[in-house]
């Protein structure tokens, strides 16, 4: 009995087979099998890639993924381009037909998806490591449910969308004067979401600030030039004064991932040199202004942009903000709960924690949580900055360490005669 070879199949069958995959590498491998399959792929690339993309994407995160894909394909940024992307995104109409479906674009999205999967797992493990109602360590926490994972993933995609619209991607095209200001971002972006959805974005923001702190602090505590612009590094927790760390968030998740995976000072400094922190009011200020024109009662009833079958996130937000009457809902006092991703979880998990049964004022928060900042570290930072500033004034750049394990370089145009040392990582 003879079997038909793949190349001998009708074009329609080749295309149908290609559409069954859920990985870009598999599609490429099949297309390169022989000349016939390659020609079939070229003739139907858009249909094949679109189907493969849909096969691997959860329908409940699809809209946000497609919006990010749209921004990744944008080559020239302007104010009008941003407004048009936001209009398409918030219209609720399917974006599947507005995206250019090429295998190259699919590979870019798939690469970003892997980074987001890393962050989702890492954040979930960190957030669930402690019971927020008792602050006791949870050695064997239950894994995130399907909908808890969806909320986490969707929020990371939404963070990436915000980065692509207002972060470093647009700055490379030099259109800073045309970017939307804070008030415009509130109207065009933040206020389109329910308050708890913005708090979910705040959870991701605080988590990322914490994750970049180690590599960022390594550079900020040793680099001589950084002392001249007074970059602090001891405040490891996510509060308003992390302006320079906030600027790192503008890079987007791929570059943030690469940065937190660095191991040496030189690698970390290279990242900060290639993509210098900018726009210190990038996300924090937007979250501060989010939903601030609505009463708390109205916000509790506001419909979310993304439907959610569980009352948990909305109930958690209402509980955490029930005793506050100001017009800003991104509160420092809720930092500890954002660290625990409190608006990401199902009502069943919140009930098991018994968190919402406690009056808000009796629950732990950022004011009494064990934070990295202390008097001794503050003193060390001031001393480090003072010594590095003096070296900078004396005409030096490079690496400084209290243990005299230094590598100093004379600044161009300076007249210093001091000798530099050596440094090991």
SVG drawing of the C-alpha trace seen along z (x, -y; Angstrom):
<svg xmlns="http://www.w3.org/2000/svg" viewBox="-23 -70 72 72">
<polyline fill="none" stroke="black" stroke-width="0.4" points="0.0,0.0 1.4,-3.3 1.0,-6.4 0.8,-9.9 3.8,-12.1 3.3,-15.5 4.5,-17.2 2.0,-15.4 -1.1,-16.5 -3.4,-19.2 -2.5,-22.7 -5.8,-22.9 -4.7,-20.0 -1.2,-21.4 -2.7,-24.6 -5.2,-22.8 -2.4,-20.8 -0.4,-23.9 -3.3,-25.6 -3.4,-22.8 -0.1,-23.8 0.2,-26.1 3.9,-26.9 5.7,-29.2 8.7,-26.8 6.4,-23.9 4.9,-26.1 8.3,-27.1 9.6,-23.5 6.6,-22.2 7.0,-25.1 10.6,-24.2 9.9,-20.5 10.0,-20.8 9.4,-23.3 5.7,-22.3 4.9,-22.9 6.9,-26.2 4.9,-27.5 1.7,-26.5 2.8,-28.4 3.8,-31.5 0.4,-31.5 -1.6,-31.3 0.9,-32.7 -1.6,-35.1 -4.3,-32.5 -1.9,-29.9 -0.2,-32.2 -3.5,-33.7 -4.9,-30.2 -1.8,-29.1 -1.8,-32.2 -5.4,-31.6 -4.6,-28.0 -2.0,-29.0 -3.8,-32.0 -6.4,-31.8 -9.6,-33.6 -9.8,-35.6 -6.4,-37.2 -6.6,-37.4 -7.8,-41.0 -4.8,-42.3 -2.3,-40.1 -3.6,-41.4 -3.4,-45.0 0.3,-44.4 0.9,-42.8 -0.6,-45.9 1.8,-48.2 4.8,-45.9 4.1,-46.3 3.9,-50.1 7.0,-51.6 6.3,-55.3 4.8,-56.8 2.8,-60.0 0.0,-61.3 -2.6,-60.3 -1.2,-56.8 -1.5,-56.3 -5.0,-57.6 -6.0,-55.3 -4.6,-52.2 -6.4,-53.2 -9.7,-53.7 -9.4,-50.3 -8.5,-48.7 -11.3,-50.2 -13.9,-49.8 -14.2,-46.2 -14.3,-45.1 -12.1,-42.1 -8.5,-43.1 -7.8,-39.8 -8.3,-41.4 -6.3,-44.5 -3.0,-42.7 -0.4,-41.8 -0.1,-38.1 3.5,-37.1 5.6,-34.4 8.2,-37.0 5.6,-38.9 4.4,-35.7 7.9,-34.8 8.1,-38.2 4.8,-37.7 5.8,-34.1 9.1,-35.3 7.3,-37.9 4.8,-35.3 7.6,-33.2 8.8,-36.2 5.3,-36.9 4.9,-33.2 8.0,-33.6 6.8,-36.7 3.3,-35.2 4.8,-32.1 7.4,-34.1 4.9,-36.6 2.4,-33.9 5.0,-32.0 6.1,-35.1 2.6,-36.4 1.3,-33.1 4.3,-32.4 2.6,-34.2 -0.9,-34.3 -1.8,-38.1 -4.3,-37.8 -1.7,-36.5 1.6,-37.2 2.5,-33.5 4.6,-31.7 2.6,-29.4 4.9,-26.5 2.5,-24.6 0.2,-27.2 -2.4,-26.1 -1.5,-26.7 -3.3,-29.6 -6.7,-28.6 -7.4,-29.0 -9.0,-32.4 -6.3,-33.6 -3.7,-32.7 -5.8,-34.6 -5.9,-37.7 -2.1,-37.6 -1.3,-37.0 -3.8,-39.6 -2.4,-42.2 1.2,-41.6 0.0,-41.9 -1.8,-45.2 1.4,-46.4 3.3,-45.7 0.6,-47.6 1.1,-50.6 4.8,-50.4 4.6,-50.3 2.2,-53.2 3.9,-55.5 7.3,-54.0 10.7,-53.5 9.4,-52.2 7.9,-55.6 10.9,-57.5 13.2,-56.0 11.3,-57.8 11.9,-61.1 8.2,-62.0 8.2,-63.0 6.4,-66.3 3.5,-64.4 3.0,-61.9 -0.2,-62.1 0.2,-63.8 -0.9,-62.4 -4.4,-63.8 -4.9,-62.6 -3.7,-59.2 -6.2,-59.1 -9.1,-59.9 -7.9,-57.7 -6.5,-54.7 -6.9,-54.3 -10.4,-55.5 -11.6,-53.0 -10.9,-50.3 -12.6,-49.5 -10.6,-50.6 -9.6,-47.0 -8.3,-46.5 -6.0,-49.5 -5.0,-48.0 -4.1,-44.8 -1.8,-46.9 -0.4,-48.5 0.4,-45.0 2.4,-44.2 4.1,-47.6 5.2,-47.1 6.3,-43.5 8.5,-44.6 10.0,-47.5 11.0,-44.9 12.4,-42.5 14.7,-45.1 15.9,-46.4 18.8,-44.0 20.6,-44.7 19.6,-48.4 20.9,-48.8 24.2,-47.1 24.9,-49.8 23.4,-52.7 25.5,-51.8 28.8,-51.5 28.7,-53.8 30.5,-57.1 28.4,-59.0 25.2,-57.9 26.1,-59.7 26.2,-63.0 22.5,-62.7 21.7,-61.4 20.2,-58.1 19.0,-56.3 19.1,-52.6 18.2,-51.5 14.4,-51.8 13.7,-48.3 10.0,-48.4 7.5,-49.9 6.7,-53.4 6.6,-56.7 10.3,-57.7 11.6,-55.0 11.6,-57.4 14.7,-56.1 13.5,-52.5 10.2,-53.6 12.0,-54.8 13.4,-51.3 9.8,-50.0 9.5,-52.0 11.8,-49.4 9.0,-46.8 9.0,-43.2 11.6,-41.6 14.3,-44.1 13.3,-44.0 13.5,-40.2 17.0,-40.4 18.0,-43.0 16.9,-41.0 18.7,-37.9 22.1,-39.7 24.7,-38.5 27.6,-40.9 28.0,-44.7 29.3,-45.1 26.3,-43.4 23.9,-45.5 25.7,-48.8 25.6,-47.9 21.8,-47.6 21.4,-50.9 23.8,-52.6 22.1,-51.2 18.6,-51.9 19.0,-54.8 16.0,-55.2 13.7,-57.9 10.2,-59.3 10.2,-58.9 6.5,-59.6 5.8,-56.7 3.3,-54.5 3.1,-55.5 1.7,-59.0 -0.9,-57.6 -2.1,-55.1 -2.3,-57.9 -4.6,-59.9 -6.6,-56.8 -10.3,-56.9 -9.9,-60.0 -12.9,-61.7 -15.3,-59.1 -16.7,-58.4 -15.8,-55.3 -19.4,-54.1 -19.4,-54.6 -16.1,-52.8 -17.4,-49.8 -20.2,-49.5 -18.2,-50.3 -18.2,-47.5 -14.7,-46.1 -13.3,-46.4 -12.5,-42.7 -15.4,-40.5 -14.6,-38.5 -16.9,-35.7 -15.6,-36.0 -16.4,-38.7 -13.1,-38.2 -11.0,-41.0 -13.7,-43.6 -14.5,-42.6 -10.8,-42.7 -10.4,-46.2 -13.5,-47.4 -12.3,-46.0 -8.8,-47.5 -10.2,-50.9 -13.3,-51.0 -11.8,-53.3 -10.2,-55.8 -12.1,-58.8 -9.5,-60.6 -9.5,-60.8 -6.4,-58.6 -6.8,-54.9 -3.2,-53.7 -2.3,-53.8 1.1,-53.3 -0.8,-51.6 -2.0,-48.9 1.6,-48.1 1.7,-44.9 -1.5,-43.7 -0.3,-44.5 2.8,-42.5 0.4,-39.6 -1.5,-40.3 -4.6,-40.6 -6.9,-41.7 -5.8,-38.7 -7.4,-35.9 -10.7,-34.1 -13.2,-34.6 -12.6,-31.0 -8.9,-31.7 -9.8,-35.0 -12.3,-33.2 -9.8,-30.5 -7.4,-33.3 -10.2,-35.0 -8.6,-38.2 -11.8,-40.1 -13.4,-39.1 -11.0,-41.3 -11.6,-45.1 -9.2,-46.8 -7.6,-48.8 -6.6,-45.5 -4.9,-44.0 -1.2,-44.2 -0.1,-46.8 3.0,-48.6 3.3,-50.8 4.2,-47.9 5.4,-45.4 9.1,-44.4 10.7,-46.5 14.3,-46.6 14.8,-50.3 16.3,-51.0 18.5,-53.6 21.7,-51.7 21.1,-51.3 20.2,-55.0 23.5,-55.9 25.4,-53.6 23.8,-55.1 24.6,-58.7 28.2,-57.7 28.5,-55.9 27.0,-58.8 29.3,-61.3 32.5,-59.5 31.4,-58.9 30.4,-62.5 33.8,-63.6 35.5,-61.2 33.3,-62.6 34.2,-66.2 37.9,-65.1 37.4,-64.1 36.7,-60.4 34.2,-57.9 33.9,-54.2 33.3,-51.7 33.5,-52.5 33.4,-50.1 33.9,-50.7 36.3,-47.8 38.7,-49.9 38.1,-47.3 37.7,-50.0 38.3,-50.8 38.5,-54.5 38.8,-56.2 39.8,-59.8 37.0,-61.9 37.9,-63.6 39.0,-67.1 39.7,-66.6 43.1,-67.3 43.1,-64.7 46.3,-62.7 44.9,-60.1 45.6,-56.5 42.8,-54.0 42.6,-50.5 41.3,-47.2 37.9,-45.6 36.6,-42.1 32.9,-41.2"/>
</svg>
